[in-house]
């Protein structure tokens, strides 16, 4: 069984089934490995997202490069746990996206959002920050104002192949 259908909050559902992204892509599954509430050992993404990653992104990468998926679909429990952890009491982080209870389903809740990086010969690359770093260094353009670096050039490569395949950076 390699696909399933998930309903979003308040009856919102995607007509597109979720599929096991690990059947075709290198999946790191960071939140499950770290033991976050509501996670799954399977990385679920919409079928169309997986197709665009394989046919529109991975094929356009130079030899030796690939994609490593950190995270895809998140359960409502995981979305809430992450929100409370990063933006809860005592946090000084600027709120990104709003409280998950007050927005039309967060993209990860539908399987339509994916957190990923480049890989080199099967090894995920950090591109200047670790996964889910909430600092100015993680901003999309953080490395653009300084000297040329390999991390900057790899971020540019990832940005180019992802946006050409129709993905929007966040």
Buried (B, 14 or more C-beta within 10 A) or exposed (E): EEEEEBEBBEEEEBEBBBBBBBEBBBBBBBBBEEEBEBBBEBBBBBBBBBBBBBEBBBEBBEEEBBBBBBBBBBBBEBBBBBBBEEBEEEEEEEEEEEEBEEEEBBBBBBBBBBBBBBBEEEEBBEBBBEBBEBEEEBEEEBBEEEEEEEBBEBBEBBBEBBEEBEBEEE
